[in-house]
């Protein structure tokens, strides 16, 4: 994933919230602003180049003292991003830095 192209696309408001994403954000009490901050300022911790229809990645950032993960895909040809999901990672699945999955 080219993070610079993704961020440029987000800054231009060329992105779409999936309906599933909005439902999950409400259930998880995560604001859209937090999600955008994670994408614009976070660190790519996993890359999924084989995802279809577009490659995607997992981005991590601590916002207001809380860790967040966001999965987002990018259609580079049409310069459009799709916000797939966001969640607060837990220590059952991730190491204490929330960047590496537990084995």
JOURJO-V459654 format. One record per residue. N is the residue number from 1. RES is the residue in one small letter. SS is DSSP state (helix for helix, strand for strand, loop for the rest). OMEGA is omega in whole degrees, -180 to 180 (* if undefined). NEAR is the number of other C-alpha atoms within 8 Angstrom. Layout:
BEGIN
((N	RES	SS	OMEGA	NEAR) (N	RES	SS	OMEGA	NEAR))
END
This chain:
BEGIN
((1	x	loop	175	10) (2	x	loop	-175	5) (3	x	helix	180	7) (4	x	helix	177	6) (5	x	helix	178	8) (6	x	helix	-178	11) (7	x	helix	177	10) (8	x	helix	179	8) (9	x	helix	178	13) (10	x	helix	-180	12) (11	x	helix	179	7) (12	x	loop	-178	6) (13	x	loop	177	6) (14	x	loop	180	10) (15	x	strand	-177	10) (16	x	strand	172	8) (17	x	strand	174	9) (18	x	loop	180	9) (19	x	helix	178	6) (20	x	helix	-179	8) (21	x	helix	-179	12) (22	x	helix	177	9) (23	x	helix	-179	8) (24	x	helix	179	10) (25	x	helix	179	14) (26	x	helix	179	9) (27	x	helix	-175	7) (28	x	helix	180	7) (29	x	loop	178	6) (30	x	loop	-178	11) (31	x	loop	176	8) (32	x	helix	179	7) (33	x	helix	177	6) (34	x	helix	180	9) (35	x	helix	-180	11) (36	x	helix	178	9) (37	x	helix	178	10) (38	x	helix	-179	16) (39	x	helix	-174	10) (40	x	helix	-174	8) (41	x	helix	-175	7) (42	x	loop	-177	10) (43	x	strand	175	7) (44	x	strand	-179	10) (45	x	strand	174	10) (46	x	strand	179	7) (47	x	strand	-179	10) (48	x	strand	-175	9) (49	x	loop	-179	9) (50	x	loop	180	6) (51	x	loop	180	8) (52	x	loop	12	5) (53	x	loop	-179	4) (54	x	loop	176	10) (55	x	loop	-179	14) (56	x	strand	178	13) (57	x	strand	177	14) (58	x	strand	-177	12) (59	x	strand	-179	15) (60	x	strand	172	15) (61	x	strand	171	11) (62	x	strand	179	9) (63	x	strand	-179	10) (64	x	loop	175	4) (65	x	loop	-179	5) (66	x	strand	178	7) (67	x	strand	178	11) (68	x	strand	172	13) (69	x	strand	176	13) (70	x	strand	173	15) (71	x	strand	-177	12) (72	x	strand	177	13) (73	x	strand	-177	12) (74	x	strand	171	13) (75	x	strand	-176	10) (76	x	loop	-178	7) (77	x	loop	-179	4) (78	x	loop	179	5) (79	x	loop	179	9) (80	x	strand	178	11) (81	x	strand	179	14) (82	x	strand	179	11) (83	x	strand	-170	13) (84	x	strand	179	12) (85	x	strand	176	11) (86	x	strand	180	13) (87	x	strand	174	10) (88	x	loop	-178	8) (89	x	loop	178	10) (90	x	loop	-176	7) (91	x	loop	174	8) (92	x	loop	-176	6) (93	x	loop	-176	8) (94	x	strand	175	13) (95	x	loop	-174	11) (96	x	loop	177	6) (97	x	loop	-179	6) (98	x	loop	-179	12) (99	x	loop	-177	9) (100	x	loop	178	8) (101	x	strand	174	8) (102	x	loop	-180	7) (103	x	loop	*	2))
END
